[in-house]
Each structure stands twice: as C-alpha cells, then as structure tokens.
C-alpha cells in the first residue's frame, strides 16, 4: 500500500503473545483453530490503513475463539520501516508485520529471517506481486495485500466554482493526455479561483516517477543512475514549475494536509485506490469529492504492500494462518470496501463484489470497475533496487525544501544529488 491508505493513527505499543499455542492448517472465516489447549494472542503491525477494521478482525476471532488479535498501527510508513529493520531477526516485532513494496529490495536481503508463504498459496496473487517478494532460491516471503492503480480525485464543488466540468466522464476527458494537460487544467483553475489545484509537489512527483521504468538504478547492474537520468530531472523541473502557482504546498500526511482534505485547500490529488479511505476518513462531512477514470501520462500504480511473518516469532504457524486469511480473496474485497485497498488476488479481481463496488462517499462512483480499468492500463512496473527507498525519500525531502521556501530548486537538487552520490 503505500504507501499503501494513510489515516493518521497513533502508534500503539506492541502486545506480547500470552500463550504458546500454535494453530495449524486452517484457512477461511469458517474454519476453527486446531491443536493446543490454550489461548493465543496474535499481534499484527501495520501503518496507515490496510482496511483491517475492528469488525473485520472480529470475524476471525469469532471463528477462532481461542485467538485474540491486537492490531498496532504506526502513524506513517517511515516509522514502521524504521522499527521493522531495527528489530528484524532480533526481538520486539509483531507476529505479523506489514511492509511496503518500496522496502522489498532491503527486505529480500533478509529473506532467511522471515517465515515462507506456503507453496500452495503462491498462485493466488498476480504474477508480479509474487515475483517481487520471492528470493533467488524461490522463497516467497510476503503475503500480498493491495496494489495501487491510480485515478484522479477532485472536488466537484470546487470545479463548479471555477467553471470547470464536474461530471466524472467530462473531467476524465479534460484531463486525458500527458502531465502538461493536467497542469494546463491547473492553470485554468488557479486563474479562475486564485486557489491551489493540487496538494503538493511530492505527491504529484510520485505519480510521475512511477511511470519511469528505471528512474534511480540500472536494472542490469544495480548502479545508481538517479542524478544523471534526464527523465528524473525533467519530472523534477516540471512538477516544481507547476508547484509555484498550483500547489497548496501541503506535504502529504502532515496535519495541514489532512485538514486540507476537508477545508478546500486544494481541488485535485492523485488517487491510488487506498487513498479513497484516507479522504473519506479525514473529510467525512465533505460531499464534493469524486474520482475520474483518468491519469496523467496514461496510467500509474502507486504502492502496494505485503504481510510478513518474522521467522523467530512465538506464534509463527498461527500468524501464517491469520496472514493467509487476511489476504484471501473474500477478505481482500472486504478490506477494499473498508479502505479502498485494491486487491492483488486474482480471484478477488473477478469477484462481483469488487467489480460492482460503488462508493457512496465519492458521489456513487463505480470505483471497482474504474480501478480495475486503471489497473489494466498500467504498462510500467518500475525497477526498484537496493537504494530506491533512500533515493526517493531524499527526493521527497528535496521537493519539500523548495515548497517551504528553504531552498531554490537548483539548490535543493544539488543537495539531493550529493546525498545520492554518498550512497554509492
């Protein structure tokens, strides 16, 4: 998920397992725990919003009366990542730990520290979802959760005030084209209202860079090419040029950004499926949000996550069973309904409950059908090597420095280039 949906939630302290009971072999909501004569507490650590509501987890506990699930959420993926790599192979991790797709190059270096996904489950996911989390010796270490096909979310009420189309089909027609088309629409909005068109340079940059097959590292030898890649510099320059007049300069996941979802600080934002839950959860009283079946440059996928089971946990088999259930087709569809996390399960993608899904909050948008089309339109799966996360994180900070006025675009690029060069 990037980033999987990012509803801001306080980080809860991990709760230790209270029993040595191990569950075996059961899958699905209708199953029951087998073996053992005691109770087990399973901890699951996620970040942002995976769609794992209390009600959803209660379904599993109702079917497994001797299981108690404690769900701990970090406020951001960065917090979760730091905790994960500090403790992996040691002590202190939850029985199930969520990871973001951008961490995978680092995670795979420690694949031997994670319990494998059973072979009979490998066929349930899209091929690229499995391949990305499979080690050189064929060990799958991640239970795929979501993928992030993107549309464009927009405030129809703010569009109306600017004299722009409000019907989602007409908005899609207006935005169809490359990034210059999107920014041209932004110029019209700003001219009519004097207000910001999109939320931040960082979020907009992310949508564009995800369309580059090899942005930061060479797939052939893993060497860093970020600072010499003309595509990266072009996107950086184009986004910041638009940002000067069109951005609200609200860094994603900041308090002001969350407030901006409801107070009209910006009119559009790039929307992977998991973002729908973020918007609704933080702007529940707003009636103007909608989503268009379009994306600048054609298509894009932002984020996607996995569940992993640390191999030295106290309840490995029980945790594998829960991870299995949380990523089965039926549960993935329920998670999508809860938070917009779009399934990576092949059977889930065919489910009527998904393709027929309508989101009342987004003006009854047929989000299941739309995001399915957005997913099928994706042509590029970006290469993400060992240093992808660090390079992209440094880039996000570089964009922020420009937006908050700390540095000029040239100064910030030079600092970013220095930081990237230090990685090699």
Rosetta blueprint (number, residue, H / E / L):
1 X L
2 X L
3 X L
4 X L
5 X L
6 X L
7 X L
8 X L
9 X L
10 X L
11 X L
12 X L
13 X L
14 X L
15 X L
16 X L
17 X L
18 X L
19 X L
20 X L
21 X L
22 X L
23 X L
24 X L
25 X L
26 X L
27 X L
28 X L
29 X L
30 X L
31 X L
32 X L
33 X L
34 X L
35 X L
36 X L
37 X L
38 X L
39 X L
40 X E
41 X E
42 X E
43 X E
44 X E
45 X E
46 X E
47 X E
48 X L
49 X L
50 X L
51 X L
52 X L
53 X L
54 X H
55 X H
56 X H
57 X H
58 X H
59 X H
60 X H
61 X H
62 X H
63 X H
64 X L
65 X L
66 X L
67 X E
68 X E
69 X E
70 X E
71 X E
72 X E
73 X E
74 X E
75 X L
76 X L
77 X H
78 X H
79 X H
80 X H
81 X H
82 X H
83 X H
84 X H
85 X H
86 X H
87 X H
88 X L
89 X L
90 X L
91 X L
92 X L
93 X L
94 X L
95 X L
96 X E
97 X E
98 X E
99 X E
100 X E
101 X H
102 X H
103 X H
104 X H
105 X H
106 X H
107 X H
108 X H
109 X H
110 X H
111 X H
112 X H
113 X H
114 X E
115 X L
116 X L
117 X L
118 X L
119 X H
120 X H
121 X H
122 X H
123 X H
124 X H
125 X E
126 X L
127 X H
128 X H
129 X H
130 X H
131 X H
132 X H
133 X L
134 X E
135 X L
136 X L
137 X L
138 X L
139 X L
140 X E
141 X L
142 X L
143 X E
144 X E
145 X E
146 X E
147 X E
148 X E
149 X E
150 X E
151 X E
152 X E
153 X E
154 X E
155 X E
156 X H
157 X H
158 X H
159 X H
160 X H
161 X H
162 X L
163 X L
164 X L
165 X L
166 X L
167 X L
168 X H
169 X H
170 X H
171 X H
172 X H
173 X H
174 X H
175 X H
176 X L
177 X L
178 X L
179 X H
180 X H
181 X H
182 X H
183 X H
184 X H
185 X H
186 X H
187 X H
188 X H
189 X H
190 X H
191 X H
192 X H
193 X H
194 X L
195 X L
196 X E
197 X E
198 X E
199 X L
200 X L
201 X H
202 X H
203 X H
204 X H
205 X H
206 X H
207 X H
208 X H
209 X H
210 X L
211 X L
212 X L
213 X L
214 X L
215 X L
216 X L
217 X E
218 X L
219 X L
220 X L
221 X L
222 X L
223 X L
224 X E
225 X L
226 X H
227 X H
228 X H
229 X L
230 X H
231 X H
232 X H
233 X H
234 X H
235 X H
236 X H
237 X H
238 X H
239 X H
240 X H
241 X H
242 X H
243 X H
244 X H
245 X H
246 X H
247 X E
248 X L
249 X L
250 X L
251 X L
252 X L
253 X L
254 X L
255 X H
256 X H
257 X H
258 X H
259 X H
260 X H
261 X H
262 X H
263 X H
264 X L
265 X L
266 X E
267 X E
268 X E
269 X E
270 X E
271 X E
272 X E
273 X L
274 X L
275 X H
276 X H
277 X H
278 X H
279 X H
280 X H
281 X H
282 X H
283 X L
284 X L
285 X L
286 X L
287 X L
288 X L
289 X E
290 X E
291 X E
292 X E
293 X L
294 X L
295 X L
296 X L
297 X L
298 X L
299 X L
300 X L
301 X E
302 X E
303 X E
304 X E
305 X E
306 X E
307 X E
308 X E
309 X L
310 X E
311 X L
312 X L
313 X L
314 X L
315 X L
316 X H
317 X H
318 X H
319 X H
320 X H
321 X H
322 X H
323 X H
324 X H
325 X H
326 X H
327 X L
328 X L
329 X H
330 X H
331 X H
332 X H
333 X H
334 X H
335 X H
336 X H
337 X H
338 X H
339 X H
340 X L
341 X L
342 X E
343 X E
344 X L
345 X E
346 X H
347 X H
348 X H
349 X H
350 X H
351 X L
352 X H
353 X H
354 X H
355 X H
356 X L
357 X L
358 X L
359 X E
360 X L
361 X L
362 X L
363 X L
364 X L
365 X E
366 X L
367 X H
368 X H
369 X H
370 X H
371 X H
372 X H
373 X H
374 X H
375 X H
376 X H
377 X H
378 X L
379 X L
380 X L
381 X L
382 X L
383 X L
384 X L
385 X L
386 X L
387 X L
388 X H
389 X H
390 X H
391 X H
392 X H
393 X H
394 X H
395 X H
396 X H
397 X H
398 X H
399 X H
400 X H
401 X H
402 X H
403 X H
404 X L
405 X L
406 X L
407 X L
408 X L
409 X H
410 X H
411 X H
412 X H
413 X H
414 X H
415 X H
416 X H
417 X H
418 X H
419 X H
420 X H
421 X H
422 X L
423 X L
424 X L
